[in-house]
Amino acid sequence: MGNQAAYVLAADFGAGSGRVVRGALDGRRLTLEEVHRFPNNPVQLRDEMYWDFLRLFHELKQGILKGTEGITTQVQSIAVDTWGVDYGLIDGEGRLRRNPRHYRDARHAKSMNDVLAMVSEQELYSMSGVLPQQINTIFQLFGHLKDSTADADADTRLLFMPDLFHYYLSGEQACEYTIASTSGLLHSGESRWNESLITRLGLPASLFPRLVQPGTLLGHLTDDLVRELRTGPMQVVSVGSHDTASALAAIPATEPDFAFISCGTWSLMGIERETPILSDLSRNLGFTNEGAVDGKVRTLKNRSGLWLLQECKRQWERENRFYSHEELIQLAISARAHQSVVSPGDGVFMSPGDMPERIRLYCKQTGQAVPETAGAIVRCILESLALEFRQTLDELEHITGTRPPVIHMVGGGVHNRMLCQFTANAAGVPVIAGPVEASSAGNCLLQYVALGEVGDLSEIRDIVLASFEPEMYTPQESDCWQEAYDRYQQITRLKQHQQ
């Protein structure tokens, strides 16, 4: 490794907001500076929900402008990571055919049913390793091309969201492995398209570009962008383009067999493995297998995360009740403990809307105390998330035969110290929290791998450990949390029976 690497820019797009971070590596220490942050709001158009890609690309350019200001050395590269499953289609002239559809678009449910009439859930899971869910690319794409046959011509290419940004930055068409692995269209645990499945569904093979690995140099910023932004010819890199893959790379783990939670709008909880788990038990429990850095696999469960809290905050703002996140935590601290729980992943909480009312209704239907105040609702959400994490840890032990001895939590949820402590209490194992910007840290360090400044995944994690000080949460109040967990299981079973 050189004594000092040039600056790199990491663009991290989440399902609710985006940020551009400037990274610099000095010896064994990585520093991150957020230079631009912006909202990422979906657009509802009649009965369809879209991402505003043009606005997001504009924000990316603003981040490049800000990221190249105030420094004396050249920014050497840029890379983008995003949420999974969503994609755009470009035509033979390189034009975006339409704005990418949002994974929460209600029409995906019908497409899922159509595909499952052709390929069973069991077979689909064994072929791809990906749990069949209506958000999956395979279902979105099947329905899209069924309704819009003109989008399936021989010149059209599919690019997942980070690949779409990379294409308009560099002009290079490629799909990065970790993001493509969320689609349900790859061979399980392998970096290759599942041609037999694609043919079986009648999808044109010409849609699918070459696959590349994390840490691949794609090309340089286009001449047009260099002139527009007045920047140097920085390189464009594919990293762990699924944000969880970059976040997992930046977990400062020193022990094997750890569990991880990447906590943001969604919470993805799982383990890192050499091979996927494809058993009926794993599928029935809701685990999926996705690509990770260094040829590894993430076996994980997609949980609701902070979505419920975010939606409650939005609803209160619509009612002219404005709370900061810190104020909501203080209200939750003052509320009584273990009064009511919900199953955060229940379908009733999936779509945007009046989340406080849905939580109250859920509690009423299950015979619990109904949380009326903002503090009671927030406490209900955070306790429920922690209990759901405990359930997932038990399930990981069930499918692997080994209970992870520690949980590494990264992402925006780390700011919520109450949730971190509740998770340790509920799970009965230590929680090591941090770094907050794990996706950006992993994104930057994988760029340094591509640039020849960092060696491998082990070295990435050593640098993260030297650069960010994690916080340890040890389990407390084990008896009352075990009682709460027993009640949580009873309530969730009751709700499932009612449905």
C-alpha positions as CSV (number, residue, x, y, z in Angstrom):
1,M,0.0,0.0,0.0
2,G,1.2,3.5,-0.8
3,N,1.7,6.1,1.9
4,Q,-1.4,8.1,0.7
5,A,-4.1,7.3,-1.8
6,A,-6.0,9.9,-3.8
7,Y,-9.5,10.9,-2.9
8,V,-12.5,8.8,-4.0
9,L,-16.2,9.5,-4.1
10,A,-18.8,7.1,-2.9
11,A,-22.4,7.7,-3.9
12,D,-24.8,5.7,-1.6
13,F,-28.4,5.8,-2.6
14,G,-30.9,4.5,0.0
15,A,-34.6,4.0,-0.4
16,G,-35.3,7.2,1.4
17,S,-32.3,9.4,0.9
18,G,-28.9,9.6,-0.8
19,R,-25.5,10.9,0.0
20,V,-22.2,11.5,-1.7
21,V,-19.1,10.9,0.5
22,R,-15.5,11.8,-0.1
23,G,-13.1,9.2,1.2
24,A,-9.3,9.5,1.8
25,L,-7.0,6.7,2.9
26,D,-3.9,7.8,4.8
27,G,-1.8,4.8,5.7
28,R,-4.1,2.5,7.6
29,R,-6.8,5.0,8.3
30,L,-9.9,5.9,6.2
31,T,-11.7,9.2,6.7
32,L,-15.1,10.0,5.3
33,E,-16.6,13.4,4.6
34,E,-20.2,13.7,3.5
35,V,-20.3,16.4,0.8
36,H,-23.9,16.1,-0.4
37,R,-27.1,14.7,1.0
38,F,-30.5,14.7,-0.6
39,P,-34.0,13.0,-0.3
40,N,-35.0,10.1,-2.5
41,N,-38.7,10.3,-2.8
42,P,-40.7,8.0,-5.0
43,V,-43.3,9.4,-7.4
44,Q,-46.8,8.1,-7.5
45,L,-48.3,8.5,-11.0
46,R,-51.9,7.3,-11.0
47,D,-51.7,3.6,-9.9
48,E,-47.9,3.3,-10.6
49,M,-44.9,4.2,-8.4
50,Y,-41.6,5.2,-9.9
51,W,-38.1,6.4,-8.9
52,D,-37.2,9.8,-10.3
53,F,-33.9,8.8,-11.9
54,L,-33.3,12.1,-13.7
55,R,-33.5,13.9,-10.3
56,L,-31.2,11.4,-8.7
57,F,-28.7,11.7,-11.5
58,H,-28.8,15.4,-11.1
59,E,-28.1,15.0,-7.4
60,L,-25.2,12.7,-8.2
61,K,-23.7,15.4,-10.4
62,Q,-24.1,17.9,-7.6
63,G,-22.2,15.5,-5.3
64,I,-19.4,15.2,-7.8
65,L,-19.2,19.0,-8.0
66,K,-19.1,19.4,-4.2
67,G,-16.7,16.4,-3.8
68,T,-14.1,18.0,-6.1
69,E,-14.2,21.4,-4.3
70,G,-11.7,22.5,-1.7
71,I,-9.0,19.9,-2.3
72,T,-5.7,20.2,-4.0
73,T,-5.4,16.7,-5.3
74,Q,-7.4,14.9,-8.0
75,V,-10.4,12.7,-7.1
76,Q,-9.3,9.5,-8.6
77,S,-12.5,7.5,-8.8
78,I,-16.3,7.3,-8.1
79,A,-18.6,4.4,-7.4
80,V,-22.3,4.0,-6.7
81,D,-24.2,1.6,-4.5
82,T,-28.0,1.4,-4.1
83,W,-30.8,-0.7,-2.8
84,G,-31.6,-4.0,-4.6
85,V,-33.9,-5.4,-7.2
86,D,-35.0,-2.3,-9.1
87,Y,-33.7,-1.7,-12.6
88,G,-33.9,0.5,-15.7
89,L,-34.0,-0.4,-19.4
90,I,-31.9,1.5,-22.0
91,D,-32.5,1.3,-25.8
92,G,-29.9,0.9,-28.5
93,E,-29.2,4.6,-28.5
94,G,-28.4,4.6,-24.8
95,R,-31.6,6.4,-23.8
96,L,-33.6,5.4,-20.7
97,R,-36.9,4.0,-21.9
98,R,-38.8,5.1,-18.8
99,N,-38.2,5.9,-15.2
100,P,-37.5,2.7,-13.1
101,R,-40.5,1.2,-11.3
102,H,-40.5,1.2,-7.5
103,Y,-40.3,-2.1,-5.8
104,R,-43.4,-1.1,-3.7
105,D,-45.5,-0.8,-6.8
106,A,-48.7,-2.8,-6.1
107,R,-48.8,-4.4,-9.5
108,H,-45.8,-6.7,-8.8
109,A,-48.0,-9.1,-6.9
110,K,-49.8,-10.2,-10.0
111,S,-46.6,-10.7,-11.9
112,M,-45.3,-12.9,-9.0
113,N,-48.3,-15.1,-9.3
114,D,-47.9,-15.4,-13.1
115,V,-44.3,-16.6,-12.7
116,L,-45.0,-19.0,-9.9
117,A,-47.7,-20.6,-12.2
118,M,-44.7,-21.5,-14.5
119,V,-42.0,-22.2,-11.9
120,S,-42.8,-23.4,-8.4
121,E,-41.4,-21.5,-5.3
122,Q,-39.3,-24.5,-4.4
123,E,-37.7,-24.8,-7.8
124,L,-37.2,-21.1,-8.1
125,Y,-35.4,-21.0,-4.7
126,S,-33.2,-24.0,-5.5
127,M,-32.3,-22.5,-8.9
128,S,-31.5,-18.9,-7.8
129,G,-31.1,-19.1,-4.0
130,V,-33.4,-16.0,-3.8
131,L,-36.5,-16.1,-1.7
132,P,-39.6,-15.5,-4.0
133,Q,-41.0,-12.1,-3.0
134,Q,-43.1,-9.8,-5.1
135,I,-40.4,-7.1,-5.1
136,N,-37.9,-9.4,-6.9
137,T,-36.6,-8.3,-10.3
138,I,-37.7,-11.5,-11.9
139,F,-41.3,-10.8,-11.2
140,Q,-41.1,-7.1,-12.0
141,L,-39.4,-7.8,-15.3
142,F,-41.8,-10.5,-16.3
143,G,-44.8,-8.3,-15.8
144,H,-43.1,-5.3,-17.4
145,L,-42.3,-7.1,-20.6
146,K,-45.7,-8.7,-20.7
147,D,-47.4,-5.3,-20.6
148,S,-44.8,-3.5,-22.8
149,T,-43.5,-5.9,-25.4
150,A,-41.7,-3.1,-27.3
151,D,-39.3,-2.9,-24.4
152,A,-38.0,-6.4,-25.2
153,D,-36.4,-5.7,-28.6
154,A,-32.9,-6.9,-29.3
155,D,-31.2,-3.6,-28.6
156,T,-32.6,-3.1,-25.1
157,R,-30.4,-3.7,-22.1
158,L,-31.3,-4.2,-18.4
159,L,-29.2,-2.3,-15.9
160,F,-29.8,-2.5,-12.1
161,M,-29.9,0.9,-10.4
162,P,-26.2,1.3,-9.6
163,D,-25.3,-0.1,-13.0
164,L,-27.6,2.5,-14.6
165,F,-25.8,5.3,-12.8
166,H,-22.4,3.8,-13.8
167,Y,-23.5,3.6,-17.4
168,Y,-24.4,7.3,-17.6
169,L,-21.2,8.1,-15.8
170,S,-18.9,6.0,-18.0
171,G,-20.8,4.8,-21.0
172,E,-20.0,1.1,-20.0
173,Q,-22.8,-1.4,-19.8
174,A,-22.3,-4.1,-17.1
175,C,-24.2,-5.6,-14.2
176,E,-22.3,-6.0,-11.0
177,Y,-22.6,-9.4,-9.3
178,T,-23.9,-8.5,-5.8
179,I,-26.7,-6.3,-7.2
180,A,-27.6,-8.8,-9.9
181,S,-27.7,-11.5,-7.2
182,T,-30.8,-9.9,-5.7
183,S,-32.8,-10.4,-8.9
184,G,-33.6,-14.1,-8.8
185,L,-32.1,-14.4,-12.3
186,L,-28.6,-15.8,-11.5
187,H,-27.5,-19.3,-10.7
188,S,-27.5,-19.7,-6.9
189,G,-24.2,-18.6,-5.5
190,E,-22.6,-18.0,-8.9
191,S,-21.8,-15.0,-11.0
192,R,-23.6,-16.0,-14.1
193,W,-27.0,-15.5,-15.5
194,N,-29.4,-18.5,-15.2
195,E,-30.0,-18.9,-19.0
196,S,-32.3,-21.9,-18.6
197,L,-34.6,-19.9,-16.2
198,I,-34.5,-16.8,-18.4
199,T,-35.4,-18.9,-21.5
200,R,-38.2,-20.7,-19.6
201,L,-39.8,-17.4,-18.7
202,G,-39.6,-16.2,-22.3
203,L,-37.2,-13.3,-21.4
204,P,-34.9,-12.3,-24.2
205,A,-31.3,-13.3,-23.4
206,S,-30.1,-10.1,-25.2
207,L,-31.5,-8.0,-22.2
208,F,-28.7,-9.1,-19.9
209,P,-25.2,-7.5,-20.1
210,R,-21.9,-9.0,-18.9
211,L,-21.5,-9.5,-15.2
212,V,-18.5,-8.0,-13.3
213,Q,-17.2,-8.5,-9.8
214,P,-16.8,-5.9,-6.9
215,G,-13.6,-3.9,-7.4
216,T,-13.8,-3.8,-11.2
217,L,-12.7,-0.7,-13.1
218,L,-15.4,0.1,-15.6
219,G,-13.9,3.1,-17.4
220,H,-13.6,6.8,-17.0
221,L,-16.0,9.6,-16.6
222,T,-17.4,10.5,-20.0
223,D,-15.9,13.5,-21.9
224,D,-19.3,15.2,-21.7
225,L,-19.4,15.0,-18.0
226,V,-15.8,16.1,-17.6
227,R,-16.6,19.2,-19.6
228,E,-19.9,19.8,-17.8
229,L,-18.6,19.3,-14.3
230,R,-15.1,20.7,-15.0
231,T,-13.5,17.8,-13.2
232,G,-10.6,15.5,-14.1
233,P,-11.0,12.1,-15.9
234,M,-11.8,10.1,-12.7
235,Q,-12.3,6.3,-13.0
236,V,-15.7,4.7,-12.5
237,V,-15.7,1.5,-10.4
238,S,-18.1,-1.3,-9.7
239,V,-17.9,-2.0,-6.0
240,G,-20.3,-4.0,-3.9
241,S,-23.0,-2.2,-5.8
242,H,-25.8,-3.6,-3.6
243,D,-25.5,-1.3,-0.5
244,T,-25.6,-4.3,1.9
245,A,-22.7,-5.9,0.1
246,S,-20.6,-2.8,0.6
247,A,-21.8,-2.5,4.2
248,L,-21.0,-6.1,5.0
249,A,-17.5,-5.7,3.6
250,A,-17.0,-2.8,6.0
251,I,-18.0,-4.7,9.2
252,P,-15.0,-4.6,11.6
253,A,-15.3,-8.3,12.4
254,T,-12.4,-10.0,14.1
255,E,-14.3,-13.2,15.0
256,P,-15.8,-15.8,12.6
257,D,-19.5,-16.8,12.5
258,F,-20.8,-13.3,13.4
259,A,-24.4,-12.2,12.5
260,F,-24.9,-8.8,10.9
261,I,-27.7,-6.3,10.8
262,S,-27.6,-3.6,8.1
263,C,-30.2,-1.3,9.6
264,G,-31.8,1.5,7.6
265,T,-35.3,1.8,6.0
266,W,-34.9,-2.0,5.7
267,S,-33.0,-4.2,8.1
268,L,-31.1,-7.0,6.5
269,M,-30.0,-9.6,9.0
270,G,-27.9,-12.6,8.3
271,I,-24.6,-14.3,8.1
272,E,-21.6,-14.5,5.7
273,R,-21.0,-17.9,4.2
274,E,-18.9,-19.7,1.5
275,T,-22.0,-21.3,0.0
276,P,-25.8,-20.6,-0.1
277,I,-28.3,-22.4,2.1
278,L,-31.0,-23.9,-0.1
279,S,-33.0,-26.1,2.2
280,D,-36.8,-26.1,2.5
281,L,-36.4,-25.0,6.1
282,S,-34.4,-21.9,5.0
283,R,-37.0,-21.1,2.4
284,N,-39.9,-21.6,4.7
285,L,-38.3,-19.3,7.3
286,G,-37.8,-16.6,4.7
287,F,-34.1,-16.5,4.1
288,T,-32.5,-15.5,0.8
289,N,-29.0,-15.9,-0.5
290,E,-27.2,-13.0,-2.2
291,G,-23.8,-12.3,-3.5
292,A,-21.1,-10.8,-1.3
293,V,-17.6,-9.5,-1.7
294,D,-14.7,-11.9,-2.2
295,G,-16.8,-14.7,-3.6
296,K,-18.8,-15.1,-0.4
297,V,-22.6,-15.4,0.0
298,R,-24.9,-13.4,2.3
299,T,-27.6,-15.7,3.7
300,L,-30.0,-13.1,5.2
301,K,-33.6,-12.2,5.9
302,N,-35.1,-8.9,4.7
303,R,-36.8,-7.3,7.7
304,S,-38.8,-4.1,7.9
305,G,-36.2,-1.9,9.7
306,L,-36.9,1.7,10.4
307,W,-39.6,2.0,7.8
308,L,-42.4,2.0,10.4
309,L,-40.7,4.8,12.4
310,Q,-40.1,6.8,9.3
311,E,-43.7,6.5,8.2
312,C,-45.0,7.4,11.6
313,K,-42.8,10.6,11.6
314,R,-44.1,11.5,8.1
315,Q,-47.7,11.0,9.3
316,W,-47.2,13.2,12.4
317,E,-45.7,15.9,10.2
318,R,-48.8,15.7,8.0
319,E,-50.8,16.4,11.2
320,N,-48.5,19.4,12.0
321,R,-46.8,17.4,14.8
322,F,-43.0,17.8,14.2
323,Y,-40.6,15.7,16.2
324,S,-36.8,15.3,15.8
325,H,-35.6,11.7,16.0
326,E,-33.9,12.6,19.3
327,E,-37.3,13.9,20.7
328,L,-39.0,10.7,19.6
329,I,-36.4,8.6,21.4
330,Q,-36.8,10.7,24.6
331,L,-40.6,10.2,24.4
332,A,-40.0,6.4,24.0
333,I,-37.8,6.3,27.0
334,S,-40.5,7.9,29.1
335,A,-43.2,5.4,27.8
336,R,-43.9,2.2,29.7
337,A,-41.9,-0.9,28.6
338,H,-43.4,-4.0,27.0
339,Q,-47.0,-2.9,26.7
340,S,-47.6,-3.9,23.1
341,V,-45.8,-5.4,20.1
342,V,-46.4,-5.7,16.4
343,S,-44.8,-7.9,13.7
344,P,-42.9,-5.2,11.7
345,G,-42.9,-7.4,8.5
346,D,-46.7,-7.9,8.4
347,G,-48.1,-7.0,5.1
348,V,-50.4,-4.4,6.6
349,F,-47.3,-2.2,7.2
350,M,-45.8,-2.6,3.7
351,S,-47.2,0.4,1.9
352,P,-47.0,4.1,2.8
353,G,-49.8,5.7,4.7
354,D,-51.1,6.3,8.2
355,M,-48.7,4.1,10.1
356,P,-49.6,5.1,13.7
357,E,-53.3,4.2,13.0
358,R,-52.2,0.8,11.5
359,I,-50.1,0.1,14.6
360,R,-53.0,1.0,16.9
361,L,-55.4,-1.2,14.9
362,Y,-52.9,-4.2,14.9
363,C,-52.7,-3.9,18.7
364,K,-56.5,-3.7,19.1
365,Q,-57.0,-6.7,16.9
366,T,-54.6,-8.8,18.9
367,G,-56.0,-7.8,22.3
368,Q,-53.1,-5.7,23.5
369,A,-52.9,-2.3,25.1
370,V,-53.3,0.3,22.3
371,P,-50.4,2.8,22.1
372,E,-52.0,6.2,21.9
373,T,-49.1,8.6,22.4
374,A,-46.1,9.2,20.0
375,G,-43.8,7.8,22.7
376,A,-45.8,4.6,23.2
377,I,-45.9,4.0,19.5
378,V,-42.1,4.6,19.0
379,R,-41.4,2.3,22.0
380,C,-43.7,-0.4,20.5
381,I,-41.8,-0.2,17.2
382,L,-38.3,-0.4,18.7
383,E,-39.2,-3.2,21.0
384,S,-40.9,-5.1,18.2
385,L,-37.8,-4.6,15.9
386,A,-35.5,-6.0,18.6
387,L,-37.8,-9.0,19.2
388,E,-37.9,-9.6,15.5
389,F,-34.1,-9.6,15.4
390,R,-34.1,-12.2,18.3
391,Q,-36.4,-14.3,16.2
392,T,-34.1,-14.1,13.2
393,L,-31.1,-15.1,15.3
394,D,-33.0,-18.1,16.6
395,E,-33.8,-19.0,13.0
396,L,-30.2,-18.6,11.9
397,E,-29.2,-21.1,14.6
398,H,-32.0,-23.4,13.4
399,I,-30.8,-23.5,9.7
400,T,-27.1,-23.7,10.4
401,G,-26.8,-25.5,13.7
402,T,-24.7,-22.8,15.2
403,R,-25.8,-19.7,17.1
404,P,-23.8,-16.5,16.2
405,P,-22.0,-15.3,19.3
406,V,-22.2,-11.6,18.4
407,I,-24.2,-9.3,16.2
408,H,-22.5,-6.5,14.2
409,M,-25.0,-3.7,13.5
410,V,-24.1,-1.1,10.8
411,G,-26.0,1.6,9.0
412,G,-28.3,4.5,10.1
413,G,-29.9,2.4,12.8
414,V,-26.7,2.6,14.8
415,H,-27.6,6.2,15.6
416,N,-30.6,4.8,17.5
417,R,-28.8,3.7,20.7
418,M,-32.1,2.6,22.2
419,L,-32.6,0.1,19.3
420,C,-29.0,-1.2,19.7
421,Q,-29.5,-1.8,23.4
422,F,-32.9,-3.4,22.9
423,T,-31.4,-5.7,20.3
424,A,-28.7,-6.9,22.7
425,N,-31.3,-7.4,25.4
426,A,-33.7,-9.3,23.3
427,A,-31.1,-11.5,21.5
428,G,-29.0,-12.2,24.6
429,V,-25.7,-11.6,22.7
430,P,-23.5,-8.5,22.5
431,V,-24.2,-6.0,19.7
432,I,-21.2,-4.2,18.2
433,A,-22.5,-1.0,16.6
434,G,-20.7,0.8,13.8
435,P,-19.7,2.2,11.5
436,V,-22.8,4.2,10.7
437,E,-21.7,4.9,7.1
438,A,-20.7,1.3,6.5
439,S,-22.0,1.2,2.9
440,S,-19.9,4.3,2.1
441,A,-16.9,2.9,3.9
442,G,-17.1,-0.4,2.0
443,N,-17.7,1.5,-1.2
444,C,-14.6,3.6,-0.8
445,L,-12.3,0.7,0.3
446,L,-13.4,-1.4,-2.6
447,Q,-12.5,1.4,-4.9
448,Y,-9.0,1.4,-3.3
449,V,-8.9,-2.4,-4.0
450,A,-9.6,-1.6,-7.7
451,L,-6.9,1.1,-7.7
452,G,-4.4,-1.3,-6.2
453,E,-4.1,0.5,-2.8
454,V,-5.8,-2.2,-0.7
455,G,-5.4,-6.0,-0.9
456,D,-8.5,-8.0,0.0
457,L,-11.5,-8.3,2.3
458,S,-9.4,-9.0,5.4
459,E,-7.4,-5.9,4.8
460,I,-10.6,-3.8,4.3
461,R,-11.9,-5.0,7.7
462,D,-8.6,-4.2,9.4
463,I,-8.7,-0.7,8.0
464,V,-12.3,-0.2,9.2
465,L,-11.4,-1.4,12.7
466,A,-8.5,1.1,12.8
467,S,-10.6,3.9,11.4
468,F,-13.9,3.8,13.3
469,E,-14.5,3.1,16.9
470,P,-17.5,0.7,17.4
471,E,-19.7,0.8,20.4
472,M,-20.4,-2.4,22.4
473,Y,-23.9,-3.1,23.9
474,T,-24.1,-6.0,26.4
475,P,-27.4,-7.8,27.2
476,Q,-29.4,-6.6,30.1
477,E,-32.8,-7.4,31.7
478,S,-32.8,-10.9,30.3
479,D,-35.8,-12.2,32.2
480,C,-38.3,-9.5,31.2
481,W,-37.0,-9.6,27.6
482,Q,-37.6,-13.4,27.5
483,E,-41.1,-12.8,28.7
484,A,-41.6,-10.2,26.0
485,Y,-40.3,-12.6,23.4
486,D,-42.7,-15.3,24.4
487,R,-45.5,-12.8,24.2
488,Y,-44.3,-11.5,20.8
489,Q,-44.4,-15.1,19.4
490,Q,-47.9,-15.6,20.7
491,I,-49.1,-12.3,19.3
492,T,-47.6,-12.9,15.8
493,R,-49.1,-16.4,15.7
494,L,-52.5,-15.0,16.7
495,K,-52.3,-12.4,13.9
496,Q,-51.3,-15.0,11.3
497,H,-54.3,-17.1,12.4
498,Q,-56.6,-14.1,12.0
499,Q,-55.4,-13.6,8.5
